[in-house]
Amino acid sequence: MTWSVWLVPPMITSIFFVLGVITLYWSILNWVTAKAESQNKPVNIKNIRVAVGTTCAVVSVFALQLIVRDSHLS
């Protein structure tokens, strides 16, 4: 879609998309970790990373599918 509509190469769009997903992941991870540590309970950071990473991956895949679902490029 980026090449046919805005004449932006797909590689550039992909790079910025991946950087955005990584930034979103780190922001959510830091927020969830801070919330969990503020509850004064023992926290396993590895489990939090796995849960947040899996959730972000699933949500991003389904969000992409919903975005291109009705487009002519799907």
N, C-alpha and C positions, 0 to 999 in steps of 0.2 A: 504494500500500500504506500509506503513512503516514497518509493521510486516513481510510481505512476501518478501520485497526487502532488507531492512536494519536490520531486526530483532530488531527493536526498538518498545517497547510497544506503542499502540495507545494512551494510557493515557498521557504519557510523551509528545508525539507529540501534543496532544490537549492542554495541559497546555502551551507549548511554542507558539502555534498558537494564543491562546487567549491573551497571554501577548503581542505578536506582534501586534495584532489588537488594543488592548487598547493603546499601545504606539503610534501607527500610528494615532489613533483618537485624542489623546491629542496633538500630534505634529501639526496636521492639525488644530485643534481647536485653539491652541495658535497662530498659524500663521494667521488664518482668523480673530481672535479677534484683534490682533495687527494691521492688515491692516485696519480693520473697525474703530478702535479707532484713527488711525493716520489721518483719513480724516476729523477730527474735526466736525463730525456730531453726533447728538444723536443716540446712538446705544443701541438696546435691546439685551443683551447678551443671554437671554433665547431663543429668536428666532434663534440666530446664533447657539446655542448648538443643537437645534432641527434640523435645516437644515443640519449641519455638521454630526450629528449622523445618521440621516436618509440616507444621501448620502453615508456615510461609510458603513452602514449596507447593503444597496442595492448593492453597488459595490463589497463588500466582498462576498456576496451570489452568484452574477453572476460570479465573478472571480473563485470561487470554482467550480461552475458548468462547466465553460469553461476548467478548468484544468483537471477534471476527465471525461470529455465528451467522449473522445476516448480511455480511458484506459480499460483494461480488467476487472477492478474492479468496473466499473460503473454499 
